[in-house]
């Protein structure tokens, strides 16, 4: 099945108009994209992802299983939690997944990852304090669905938003 749309969410305290989300939307055109803002707590944020995905899918005349969901850091994590909790999706785009708080590798945010049975793209910076390439590779290996990882130069927001957007575009092109 081809992807009908892409729902994008910002990092914690960020906005739907953040540069990486705008760059991704531009790169994947003409694919329909909906960029949304999120509440700052997990429960309401996951509920907002579900509600927005359902409304977006309905506006496109498809189910949420035809949408790819994702976003930066907190936003991507909230999308992954919604999918792990049973929301149908075509795939997940995790930009700068916050594997753990900076300097706290013992506080992993991975409990839900084994429930992600959809294709997952993870794009992160090579010097991201929220998870090194080695940490992300090791911990994301529990994802049972097809996993693609892309590591780009830079910290929690890779230096080139264009490279992030190209990685998403290229991955979506493999989705049929």
Protein Blocks (a to p, Z undefined) as FASTA:
>chain_A
ZZfbdcddddehiafkbfklmmmmmmmpcbdcddddddfbfklmmmmmmmmmmmmmmmno
pafklpccddehjlmmmmmmmmmnopacfbdcdehiafbaehilmlccfklmmmmccdcd
ddddfklckbcfklmmmmmmmpmbdcdddddeddfbcfblmlmmmmmmmmmmmnZZ
